[in-house]
Amino acid sequence: EAAAWAEGQKVALRQKALETASKQVEDEIRPLKEERMAEALGRAAKQAAEEAEQLQAQVSEARKQLSELEAQLSAKNAAAKAAEADLEACKEQLPELEASMRVKLNEKSRL
């Protein structure tokens, strides 16, 4: 019985020693895990910052292009209004031109 008790004590001591060793290993590994995690987070943050910078450049370029397109549209609208004004002026002159043509036709038909 004493031998069994002694054997049980040895097993308990070994188990305690393994638990202590396991805890020590975990305590030693934890800072390394935290350091790797911090490095990974740092890389991810750097990549996110680079992507944000690229997106900002794309947004800036898109705004520039939009501004150019708005300027072109404004110029085309102004040209269209000018053409419309010219058309209206031509319409106003049309009766006078028709009358002038009739007079010339009448003169030619008399000859």
C-alpha contacts under 8 A as a table, 3 or more apart, distances in Angstrom:
res1	aa1	res2	aa2	distance
1	E	4	A	5.10
1	E	5	W	6.15
2	A	5	W	4.96
2	A	6	A	6.06
3	A	6	A	5.00
3	A	7	E	6.03
4	A	7	E	4.97
4	A	8	G	6.08
5	W	8	G	5.02
5	W	9	Q	6.19
6	A	9	Q	4.96
6	A	10	K	6.23
7	E	10	K	5.05
7	E	11	V	6.25
8	G	11	V	5.06
8	G	12	A	6.10
9	Q	12	A	4.98
9	Q	13	L	6.05
10	K	13	L	5.06
10	K	14	R	6.05
11	V	14	R	5.07
11	V	15	Q	6.08
12	A	15	Q	5.06
12	A	16	K	6.09
13	L	16	K	4.99
13	L	17	A	6.01
14	R	17	A	4.95
14	R	18	L	6.08
15	Q	18	L	5.05
15	Q	19	E	6.14
16	K	19	E	5.09
16	K	20	T	6.13
17	A	20	T	5.08
17	A	21	A	6.05
18	L	21	A	5.01
18	L	22	S	5.90
19	E	22	S	4.99
19	E	23	K	6.10
20	T	23	K	5.10
20	T	24	Q	6.18
21	A	24	Q	5.02
21	A	25	V	6.17
22	S	25	V	5.12
22	S	26	E	6.19
23	K	26	E	5.02
23	K	27	D	6.07
24	Q	27	D	4.98
24	Q	28	E	6.18
25	V	28	E	5.05
25	V	29	I	6.05
26	E	29	I	5.01
26	E	30	R	5.90
27	D	30	R	5.37
27	D	31	P	7.46
28	E	31	P	6.48
28	E	32	L	7.40
29	I	32	L	5.21
29	I	33	K	6.20
30	R	33	K	5.08
30	R	34	E	6.12
31	P	34	E	4.96
31	P	35	E	5.98
32	L	35	E	5.00
32	L	36	R	6.14
33	K	36	R	5.14
33	K	37	M	6.04
34	E	37	M	4.97
34	E	38	A	6.04
35	E	38	A	5.03
35	E	39	E	6.14
36	R	39	E	5.01
36	R	40	A	6.08
37	M	40	A	5.03
37	M	41	L	6.06
38	A	41	L	5.03
38	A	42	G	6.01
39	E	42	G	4.95
39	E	43	R	6.20
40	A	43	R	5.13
40	A	44	A	6.13
41	L	44	A	4.99
41	L	45	A	6.00
42	G	45	A	5.07
42	G	46	K	6.13
43	R	46	K	5.08
43	R	47	Q	6.12
44	A	47	Q	5.09
44	A	48	A	6.05
45	A	48	A	5.02
45	A	49	A	6.09
46	K	49	A	5.07
46	K	50	E	6.21
47	Q	50	E	5.06
47	Q	51	E	6.14
48	A	51	E	5.05
48	A	52	A	6.02
49	A	52	A	4.99
49	A	53	E	6.12
50	E	53	E	5.03
50	E	54	Q	6.23
51	E	54	Q	5.02
51	E	55	L	6.10
52	A	55	L	5.03
52	A	56	Q	6.03
53	E	56	Q	5.00
53	E	57	A	6.23
54	Q	57	A	5.07
54	Q	58	Q	6.24
55	L	58	Q	4.94
55	L	59	V	6.09
56	Q	59	V	5.01
56	Q	60	S	6.08
57	A	60	S	5.01
57	A	61	E	6.16
58	Q	61	E	5.05
58	Q	62	A	6.05
59	V	62	A	5.00
59	V	63	R	6.10
60	S	63	R	5.12
60	S	64	K	6.23
61	E	64	K	5.01
61	E	65	Q	6.19
62	A	65	Q	5.07
62	A	66	L	6.04
63	R	66	L	4.95
63	R	67	S	6.06
64	K	67	S	5.09
64	K	68	E	6.27
65	Q	68	E	5.02
65	Q	69	L	6.12
66	L	69	L	5.02
66	L	70	E	6.06
67	S	70	E	5.05
67	S	71	A	6.20
68	E	71	A	5.06
68	E	72	Q	6.23
69	L	72	Q	4.99
69	L	73	L	6.06
70	E	73	L	5.00
70	E	74	S	6.04
71	A	74	S	5.04
71	A	75	A	6.19
72	Q	75	A	5.08
72	Q	76	K	6.13
73	L	76	K	5.02
73	L	77	N	6.00
74	S	77	N	5.04
74	S	78	A	6.14
75	A	78	A	5.06
75	A	79	A	6.17
76	K	79	A	4.95
76	K	80	A	6.04
77	N	80	A	4.98
77	N	81	K	6.17
78	A	81	K	5.11
78	A	82	A	6.17
79	A	82	A	5.02
79	A	83	A	6.09
80	A	83	A	5.02
80	A	84	E	6.07
81	K	84	E	4.93
81	K	85	A	6.11
82	A	85	A	5.01
82	A	86	D	6.20
83	A	86	D	4.98
83	A	87	L	6.13
84	E	87	L	4.97
84	E	88	E	6.21
85	A	88	E	5.09
85	A	89	A	6.18
86	D	89	A	5.01
86	D	90	C	6.15
87	L	90	C	5.00
87	L	91	K	6.15
88	E	91	K	4.96
88	E	92	E	6.21
89	A	92	E	5.10
89	A	93	Q	6.35
90	C	93	Q	5.08
90	C	94	L	6.10
91	K	94	L	5.08
91	K	95	P	7.76
92	E	95	P	6.87
92	E	96	E	7.98
93	Q	96	E	5.39
93	Q	97	L	6.20
94	L	97	L	5.05
94	L	98	E	6.04
95	P	98	E	5.05
95	P	99	A	6.15
96	E	99	A	5.12
96	E	100	S	6.18
97	L	100	S	4.97
97	L	101	M	6.07
98	E	101	M	5.06
98	E	102	R	6.18
99	A	102	R	5.11
99	A	103	V	6.28
100	S	103	V	5.12
100	S	104	K	6.29
101	M	104	K	5.04
101	M	105	L	6.02
102	R	105	L	4.99
102	R	106	N	5.99
103	V	106	N	5.10
103	V	107	E	6.18
104	K	107	E	5.02
104	K	108	K	6.17
105	L	108	K	5.06
105	L	109	S	6.01
106	N	109	S	5.07
106	N	110	R	6.27
107	E	110	R	5.25
107	E	111	L	6.60
108	K	111	L	5.19
